[in-house]
Amino acid sequence: MSGIGLSVSTCINGSRGGIAHYVIVRDDVPTGVQLAQTIHAAGQSAQLPDAYLASPPTVAVALASSPYELALLARALADESVRHVLVYEPDEPWRGALMAIGLAPAPRGLVRRFVAHLPLVRGKDDHG
């Protein structure tokens, strides 16, 4: 059975302007884990100091990344002082692993160059 799972895309049109709230989540974990980590990253990053208000017309985008690429992105964001949060898993089987990054809501032009190459989160067929 296909089509079961998470499929996330922008909540308004894809224009380059406006405020964007990006979350990047690991692409190698089950859909439920992706959902939980996305919620953690979005909630924490929306509360960062100096975050723009995440109100319409905010574009909310969930992107997928390999664990290696997620670590590289975390370093690049820190090097450029881009406001973000890192979400680590405290429990097994991913204890201590970086699971997601939430970027503070900000004008798309300020952060798009870091994430434009990443694909949108797509559903996984967990049933084979």
Number of C-alpha atoms within 10 A of each C-alpha: 7 10 10 12 15 14 13 14 15 15 12 11 10 10 8 12 13 15 22 27 25 28 28 29 29 24 20 13 14 14 21 11 14 22 14 13 24 24 15 20 26 26 14 18 23 22 15 16 9 11 17 17 16 17 10 11 14 21 25 19 17 23 23 21 22 16 18 10 13 21 17 11 17 19 12 13 17 12 9 8 9 16 18 23 24 18 20 17 14 11 9 8 8 12 11 12 15 20 29 31 29 28 25 30 29 24 18 18 12 11 19 14 9 13 15 10 10 14 13 19 22 17 15 17 14 11 8 6
